[in-house]
Amino acid sequence: MNTVTVSSKYQVVIPEKIRQAMGIKPGQKFEVMEFEGCLEFVPVKNVKSLRGSLKGLDTKDVREKEDRL
């Protein structure tokens, strides 16, 4: 288990092993949220990096705007 300490400026250092495993780079942004008493850090991805991530998605059941009303 990795333990971190919160500094007087409320900063923490992500352990090297985790940074390497997750491919975390300096300046990378994260959404931070509380969930059931735990902190969750979710990497923020730019829209361009998501291109093609839904390849093969079946869109035949997507409703038209007038059907949603």
N, C-alpha and C positions, 0 to 999 in steps of 0.2 A: 504494500500500500504506500502511496506517495502522500506526504503531508506537506502542506504549505502554510505559511504564516502571513497574516494580513499586516501590512506595514501601517505606520502612522498616517500615511496618505491613502489608506484603504486599497493598496495595490497588492497583488500576489504574483509570484513567479510560477509559470507553468513548468513542471519538471522536464528536463531535457529528453528523457525517454518518451514522455507523452508527446512533446513537441515534434519529435522525429517521427513517431508512429502515426501522428495525425497530419503531418506535413504542414505544421503551423509556421508561418513566416512573420517577420517583424512588420508591424503596421496592419496586419490582418484584423478585420473587424468581426465581432461576435455579438449576437443578441444574447442578453443574459436574462433569464427568467427564473422565478421561484416555482417549484412544482412539488407539492406534498412535502415541504420542509427541506427540499434539496435545491441547490443552484444548478441550473443547466446552461451551458454555453453552446450556442448554436452558430456555426460559421455563417456569415453573411456572404452570399454569392451574388456576383453581378449577373445581370440578365444574359449577357453574351455567353457566359460559361454554362448556362442551362440549355443552350441551343442543342436540339437533338435528344434531350433527355427523355422526351415522351414518344420517341420513335416507336411505332407499332401500336399506339393507343387507338382503340376502337372508338370512333366518334359517331357511329351510326345512331346511337341513342341520345345524342346531344340535342336538346330541345331548342327550337327557335324562340326568339324574344316574345312573340305573341303567345306562345304556348306556356310561358312562365308566369303570365299574368293571372 
